[in-house]
């Protein structure tokens, strides 16, 4: 692996994953891998989602709303559920990085994870007559603060929430946030950790590499499942905006 250490030391990776990874109990394994990358000098920005946790909160509180993939209208009640879910997952991630990683190659490692109000957002507004209410999109990132943190060897954690200059909170799509972060930071890699679905070739084998133009052509056929199409669309968008490579990796 030595050539890869030389190639990627000091480079920035954006690693994005949905709340499904946390719900499936895969967080501790991921943290071991991320801690190793950090120790090898890779600068890391993590972007987590929280869709299944938000949906569970909505269900428990008796609301009929359920979120799917992408940006959807967000009521005031759903926004509160999104805040609760994001806070819980953030604490779970911080706890996982604080455990010292016993019985692993990263035993006794001390990895700092820093989160904050790095994302300025704006409302999605009204599209085709539909008011998206508290759903938002990224306006800008505090790049100076993020770069300062990752240059010191700490990991930046971004939750799928953004804030307006007046202090209003907005619910963001994890995929959009990760793509914006990767493009803004000129990341070497954007890595989406998925639930296992990926792009297959004509023989049913995993297609291990696609040029962006080929990915766009595949998306245009409409043959991909919703989750894979969403991740591949954002991967293509990131590469188009200057990210060297984007990956879809099953967690």
N, C-alpha and C positions, 0 to 999 in steps of 0.2 A: 504493500500500500504506500510505500515511501514516495513514489512519484506523485501520487494524489495529494499527499501531505504538502509537498513542495508547490504543487499547482494551486491549492486552495487555501493555504495559510494566508490569513489577512483578507480573504474574500468574504462576501456577505451572502448568506443563504437565508431565504424566507421559507419557513416550514409552517404549513397551514393544515389544520385538521379540524374536523367537526366534533360536536359533542358525542357522536357515536363512539369515537375512540375511547373517550373517558368512560362512557357507559358500559363498554365492553371490557373494561379492566385492563386496557393496554397502555395506560399512562406510565406506569413505572418502567416498563420495558423501553418505551420511547425516551424517557428521561435518561436512562443509561446511555443510549446511543447519542443523544444530544449533548450530554456531558462529555463524552469522548470527543465529539466534533469540536466542542468548545475548547477542550484541553489541547487539541491539535492546532488551535489558532484560527478556526473558522468563526467568523462573526455571525451570530444568530439573532434573528428576529422571529418570534413565534406568534402566530395568529390562530386563535382558537374560535370555534363556533360553539353554539349552544342550542341548536334547533330542537333535538329531542327533549332536552331538559326544559326548554320553554314550553313545548307542547304538553309535557307532563304537568307543569305548573298550571297551565290554562285548563287542563282537564280536571285537575284536583279542585280548582276554584269554580268549576261549573260553567266555564265559557266554551262555546262551540268552535271557536277559532282554532285552526291548526295550521302551522307554517309548513310550506314545502320548500323546495330548492329555490334560491334566488331572492330577489327583493319583492316583498309583499306588503300590502297595507298593514299598518301597525296601529291599533287602538291604544288609548291611554292605559287600559288594563293590560294589554299585551306588552306594552313597554315596561310596566312594572315587573311583569314576569321575566322579561328579558334582562332587566337589571339584576334581579335575584339570581337567575341562572348564571349570568356572567360572573357575578361576585363569588358564587359557590365554586365554579370551575377554576377561577383565578386562584382561589385559596387552595384548591386541590393541587394545582400545578406548582404553586410555591412550596407546599408541603412536600411534594414528591422530590423537588430539587434540594430540600433541606435534610433529607434522611441520611446523608453520608454514603449512600449506595453500598451497604455492607455486602460482602461475598461477591463483589463484581470487580473488574479491573479498575473501576473508578472509586474504589473504597477510600473513604476519608476525603474525597474531593469536596471542595467548597465552591459551589457555583451560585453566583448572585443572579437573581431574576428581578427585573425592575419593570413595573407597569406605571401608567400615569395618563395624564390628559394630553396624549401626543396627537390625537386625531381631531381635526376641526371638520365638522360635517355641516351639510345643508340639507333641507328637506327635499325629498323626491318631488313633492308637489302633486299636481293633478295631471294624470296621463290618461288620455282617451276617456275623459269624464270621470275617472276614478280618483278619489282623494286618498293619497297614500299616508296621510296623517303624520304619524311619528316615525315613519320609515325615512331613512336618510341615505345620502351618498357622500363619499369622501370629498371634501373641498381641498384640504391640504394636510400635510403631516409636518410635525415639528422635527425637521430633518437634523437640525443642529443638535438638538437634545438626544435624538436617537443615535446619531453617529458618535457623539461624545461617550455615550454609555457603552456601545458595542466596541469602541476603540479601547476601552478600559478592560475588556474581557468579560463584561457582564452580558446577560441575555435580556433583550427587550421583549416584553409580552404585551401584545395588543389584543384587547377584547373587542367583540363586534358591536361596539357602541362609540359614538362620536358626539361632540358637543359644539354648539353654536357659540359665537362670541357673546351672546346674551345668557349663556348657561343652560340652554335647552338641550336635552338629550335626544339622540336619534338612534334607532335600531338599524344596524348595518348588516349587509350580507357578508359573511366571512370571506367568500371567494372574491368579492369586489375589493374588500379591504386588503387582502393579501396581494392581489394584482397591483393595486395602487402603491402599496408599500414596496413591492419588488421593482416596479418601474421608477418610482421616485428615488430609491436608494441605488439604482443601477446595479441590482443584485446579480451575482454570478448565477444563482439558481433560485427558482421558485419551485418548491416541492409540495404538492398536494398529497396528503395521506388519505387514501380512500378506503371504502369498505370492501374492496376486493374486485369490483368490476373495473375492467380496463379495456383498452382498444385491442381488438382481435383482427388478424388478417383473414384472407379468404379461406385458409385452411383451418381456422379456428385456434391458431396459436397466438400467443401474445405478440403484438406488434411492438418491437423493442425501440424503434426510433422512427419518427415522422418529421419530414420537413414541414414548416409552417403552412406552406401552400397545400401540401397533401392533407394536413389536418383540417384546413378550411374546406377542402373539397369533400372530405369524409363527413364533416358536419353538415354540408349542404345536401347530402343524400337523405338525411333524416332517419338513418337506420340505427343510430346509437340510442341506448337507454338514457333517460332524463339526467341521471347523476353523471354518467360518463360524459355526455354531451356538454353539460354545464362546466365540468372541470376542464375538458379539452378546449372549450371556447375561451375560458379565462387563461389557460396556458398559452393559447395562440395569441391572445391579446397582449399578454405580458411580453412575449418574444417580439411582437410587433413594436412594442414600446421600448425595446432596448435591453431586455433581460436576455442573457446569453443562452440559457436553457431552462425549460420548464419540464417538470417530471410529474407523472401520476404513479404513485407507489402504494400498493396495498399495505395497510398497517398490520 
